[in-house]
Every structure is written in structure tokens, then in C-alpha cells.
């Protein structure tokens, strides 16, 4: 495939946008080459500025669960836009989507809408601190909760030490209140609690990780976090920005039967428009302004276009009793096909899958946390990425990202993807 137009557009963008992109992973730094500029998308396909058609496996990093340009969502947005795009005042659609989301997700009574997953996670941590009166939080290596200062933290000398900022601009003062643990390591979390008695406000976790590849929780991990939070009077925050309304109607809480205290949403809840949200039981949410002292606000929060898009998509998912089974079956079919193609070519690999999330790691060992994900053969992944791209299949341009399956994919699309893997594998 040729990408002449994309190359020219990237050159133009680099002159006026830092790195030529508005989110770093889009720059292809992890895989090399020139980013693809999209002209349009429909169903399971992207069409770039050079008129190449690509089978899409990132789906805007998750929200296009029913396909690009999904008609009910497009119609809802167009209809709302004709009546005005923003008011900075309450609208009925905000109440409608709030009631729908609460009806779908267990263990939440109230929900606050914001504009991004970063805002949702940042606000949830602030609320947890205000609710508990404590300041420290625990997060996990490899879990991404947006670019708020509190989350851009790497480990110190050990799991119980203060974190260190891994982005310039994040202060040591902020870093000292963020404690880092390895994902899927319950014993490390217990040690952190013991070393910081009565100081930890919350644990924030991707209950199924998606930012080091798709990594499911090991048996007992989420259950153990729930017990530790109860024992130490800390708030358990599930960052379901990726998994919410994707792995099940009620997300991971429903899928694994684990209750979180606070839940963060994004991606699917916005139907492809910029939306985030956080939700909890009444006794926690009543601490949020204007009912309580914990402040959070946003001019475009509850924007009518975004609310209309999200409501249309959630309503479609809520009324389709078989959609999550279909998604899981398609993902399992893809998993089996990719694995067979790689095995046939003697390619060492590990594939993780939960529902409609999947990731392929060129690793000889199972991938269960950030450390094991980092041991994968990234040079081989780069070759794999560009081989798949040349074959008309677009996967995440990073070895540390999940693929997202859309229900718009046909089995013919899946077979074409598996055939591409088989062809690329012969050259790896």
C-alpha cells in the first residue's frame, strides 16, 4: 500500500502540532514509519487519505463497539446539532443517559458526566480523598488512568516506597502520594497498606488492563483488593474507561461479580464523542459539589451532542441480548486463528483475551503484568505491525495496547485478518 498523502499530511501537521499528532501513540514512534491519516470510516473499515481500506482493530481505542458511523448514533448527533451544539445549562438528555447507565451497571446510584477518561479518573480520586479524608492512593505499574499528575508515576526502589514522577512537570510533592504496586500482585498491595497505615484513600485499577496489552486479573486479585479496601477503609476505584459497557452491560463488576466503590467510564459511554463519567453509591456521590464540598466542574460536561451519541449507543447495547456473546465469539475465533497461524510458523507468542478485547504478545511466557509484557520481542512486533498494515489490517501501533473488536466485523473480515497473519508470520 502507498501512503503518499498521509506522509505529506504528517509533514504539514508536524509544523503546527507537537510531534504532528494530538495524542502521542498516534505518531508511530513505537513502530516506526509515518502515521495513517483517516479520511472516513464505516462499519469495521477505515479509509485513509490515500484511499486504502483497512480492517480496523482499534476502533477509536474502544468506543466503536457496533462499528464506525453507526446509524443510530449519527442520526442522534445530527438531530441534536440542528437544535444547538452547547448551552452550558441542563438538558433532558443528561438525565436520560444517566438513568440508563445506572440501570445497566451494578452498585451505582448516581453518575457525573465529564469530558474524558482522564477527567473521570482525576475526579474519582479527588472524590475518594474527600470522602475518606486521606491523601495517598495505590496504582499499578502499566495501568494508565489518563495524564493527570497523580497517575504519571513510576516505581521507586520498592513497592512500599514513594513513587517518582516519570514525566517532567509532575512534582515530587504529587508523586509522594502515589504508591505503586505490580499488577496482579495482591501481596505487594497488602505490604503497601501495612507500611502506610490509615493514610491510603483509594486503590485505582484497570480491572482488566488494556494499556500493557489486554491483561486479565488472575484469580482472586480483584476479590483481594475488595477485602483489603474494606479492611483499611479505602475506596476501590475501577477504571472502566475501556471495559465499561464493552465487556458486559455492567462492565467488569458484572463480569466478575466484584463490587467497586467508584467506577470511571469513557469510550463506549460517549458513542465516539468526547465523554467520561464517574459513578458511585449515594453516600459517596453526596460529597460532590453542589451537594458536598468536593469540587468538580466543566463547561462542556453533559454536552448535548455527546449525551445523544452515548445514549443512542448504550440504548442499542441494552436492547440487544446477544451482542456480548457475539463479540466474545468473534474474538475467540480470531484468537484461535491467529494462534494457529503463528504456531504453524514456529512463532513464540502469548495471546490474552477477555470478551471483545485481545492482544498478541511475541513472548515465550504468559503476560500477566507490565514486567512480563515488557519482555516481549518488540522488534518482531514492529515487523508484524507493518506487515499487517501492508495487508490492509490496522492494529494498535504499540505492543502495549489492546485490540478492540467491533460487532460490525464479519467472519469474512476475521478470515482475511487470519490469512494476513499467516502471510506475515512467514516473514517474521
Helices and strands as residue ranges (DSSP letters): H 4-16, G 18-20, G 24-27, E 38-42, E 45-48, E 53-56, G 59-62, H 71-81, H 92-104, E 110-114, H 117-132, E 136-140, G 149-151, E 153-154, E 164-165, H 172-175, E 178-181, H 186-195, E 200-205, H 221-231, E 235-239, H 251-256, E 262-265, G 267-270, E 276-280, H 282-285, H 304-318, H 323-344, E 350-354, E 357-361, H 370-374, H 378-390, E 393-394, E 403-404, H 411-425
